[in-house]
Amino acid sequence: MFIINSNKCIGCGLCVKDCFQKEIEIIENKAYIKNESCIKCGHCVAVCPENAVFTDEYNMMDVNEYSKNNFDISEDNLLNFIKFRRSTRQFKNKDVSEQMIMKIIEAGRFTQTGSNLQEVSYIVVKDDLHKLKELALKSLKTMGEYILGDGNITDALIKRYANLWVKMYDLYLENPEKNDRLFFNAPVVIIVTANSDVNGALASSNMELMTNAMGLGTFFSGFLVSLGVKEGHKIATCMVIGYPDVKYKRTAPRKKADIIWK
Ligand SMILES: Cc1cc2nc3c(=O)[nH]c(=O)nc-3n(C[C@H](O)[C@H](O)[C@H](O)COP(=O)(O)O)c2cc1C
């Protein structure tokens, strides 16, 4: 529940104006939250000039006061940071600490979700990475063989991937260190699951930026996602993470933006 401390509230109405669910009203110069259709977005906490709003459902220690020094980033630097991001597929033989993994997940946790559902979850695979790799490569091979054997599947890209998946497992068995075409010997994988693909992808995108900010590299493994998981868990992305063993000197070129102005 979200609660207003009436001793602190000055009845300015800023929370009323910013509450898109129209859950707050001013009664006798004090704001009052009805808590009927509140989606717990926390805008009332964030906007209050008197810090008079709190909740007993989330950790209020997570809430940070704004300061220009700690929160602002220039538009040019932000754009350059986005442009300079690359998928990393060359990793050092170096562990990623639990502290760093938690910071990456923190970037996902604070990403917006539709209706503020916050239903994104994270499976961190470190110790069992070899088991996951073996299982995934085996399953991809089976899927590849099935696709190649099915005369009805004619899509050239799918067939190319199917051919690759069939080869990937055999090559891996020949030399697991040299031929890991699935995780490229990265030390950690985070599988992001969510009911909504959009929510999962948005969280993952912020997590990717965080890995880069920490000097780590990542790529999204679409191959693993294509295998899926058990019922009730929908994989949004699979992030393969480690210290990059490659240095980029410049950004990569891209297609022109396809824009319609109306
Ligand atoms: C949804 C998605 C799935 C991807 N799957 C794979 C994958 O399975 N294996 C891989 O090596 N790279 C994968 N990538 C990385 C893309 O190939 C890469 O983003 C693209 O070539 C552009 O390169 P850049 O990320 O360095 O800009 C994936 C990227 C996305 C967004």
The ligand as an SDF file (V2000), in Angstrom:
LIG
                    3D

 31 33  0  0  0  0  0  0  0  0999 V2000
   17.4640  -10.8330  -30.3800 C   0  0  0  0  0  0  0  0  0  0  0  0
   18.9100  -11.0740  -30.7300 C   0  0  0  0  0  0  0  0  0  0  0  0
   19.3850  -12.3650  -30.8560 C   0  0  0  0  0  0  0  0  0  0  0  0
   20.7310  -12.5970  -31.1530 C   0  0  0  0  0  0  0  0  0  0  0  0
   21.2100  -13.8730  -31.2060 N   0  0  0  0  0  0  0  0  0  0  0  0
   22.5340  -14.0860  -31.3930 C   0  0  0  0  0  0  0  0  0  0  0  0
   23.0780  -15.4320  -31.3280 C   0  0  0  0  0  0  0  0  0  0  0  0
   22.3670  -16.4080  -31.1110 O   0  0  0  0  0  0  0  0  0  0  0  0
   24.4060  -15.5990  -31.5140 N   0  0  0  0  0  0  0  0  0  0  0  0
   25.2460  -14.5340  -31.7440 C   0  0  0  0  0  0  0  0  0  0  0  0
   26.4450  -14.7450  -31.8820 O   0  0  0  0  0  0  0  0  0  0  0  0
   24.7750  -13.2480  -31.7950 N   0  0  0  0  0  0  0  0  0  0  0  0
   23.4390  -13.0070  -31.6210 C   0  0  0  0  0  0  0  0  0  0  0  0
   22.9370  -11.7100  -31.6300 N   0  0  0  0  0  0  0  0  0  0  0  0
   23.8270  -10.5730  -31.9140 C   0  0  0  0  0  0  0  0  0  0  0  0
   23.5450   -9.9410  -33.2910 C   0  0  0  0  0  0  0  0  0  0  0  0
   24.0920  -10.7530  -34.2910 O   0  0  0  0  0  0  0  0  0  0  0  0
   24.1720   -8.5370  -33.2920 C   0  0  0  0  0  0  0  0  0  0  0  0
   23.4390   -7.7340  -32.3920 O   0  0  0  0  0  0  0  0  0  0  0  0
   24.1630   -7.8750  -34.6630 C   0  0  0  0  0  0  0  0  0  0  0  0
   24.9420   -8.5910  -35.5710 O   0  0  0  0  0  0  0  0  0  0  0  0
   24.7270   -6.4410  -34.6080 C   0  0  0  0  0  0  0  0  0  0  0  0
   26.0050   -6.3920  -34.0250 O   0  0  0  0  0  0  0  0  0  0  0  0
   26.2540   -5.4890  -32.7300 P   0  0  0  0  0  0  0  0  0  0  0  0
   25.3760   -6.0400  -31.6230 O   0  0  0  0  0  0  0  0  0  0  0  0
   27.6980   -5.6170  -32.3980 O   0  0  0  0  0  0  0  0  0  0  0  0
   25.8520   -4.0810  -33.0530 O   0  0  0  0  0  0  0  0  0  0  0  0
   21.6000  -11.4740  -31.3440 C   0  0  0  0  0  0  0  0  0  0  0  0
   21.1000  -10.1790  -31.2020 C   0  0  0  0  0  0  0  0  0  0  0  0
   19.7950   -9.9680  -30.8800 C   0  0  0  0  0  0  0  0  0  0  0  0
   19.2900   -8.5460  -30.6770 C   0  0  0  0  0  0  0  0  0  0  0  0
  1  2  1  0
  2  3  1  0
  2 30  2  0
  3  4  2  0
  4  5  1  0
  4 28  1  0
  5  6  2  0
  6  7  1  0
  6 13  1  0
  7  8  2  0
  7  9  1  0
  9 10  1  0
 10 11  2  0
 10 12  1  0
 12 13  2  0
 13 14  1  0
 14 15  1  0
 14 28  1  0
 15 16  1  0
 16 17  1  0
 16 18  1  0
 18 19  1  0
 18 20  1  0
 20 21  1  0
 20 22  1  0
 22 23  1  0
 23 24  1  0
 24 25  2  0
 24 26  1  0
 24 27  1  0
 28 29  2  0
 29 30  1  0
 30 31  1  0
M  END
$$$$
